[in-house]
Amino acid sequence: MSLSTIFLILAFIAFVLAAVGWGYKKTNLLAIGLALWVLSILITQVHLG
């Protein structure tokens, strides 16, 4: 399982938690999910070396 796949799974979990209305203090779960999703895309497109 690659790192980008792990980030996609975490983003999916964040989106599901935001959809059901769960929140942690004032943390915006939609923003966290979006950031993880974009990070997974960037990891797959950046080639080191």
Secondary structure, DSSP 8 states (H G I E B T S, - for coil): --HHHHHHHHHHHHHHHHHTT--BTTB-HHHHHHHHHHHHHHHHH----
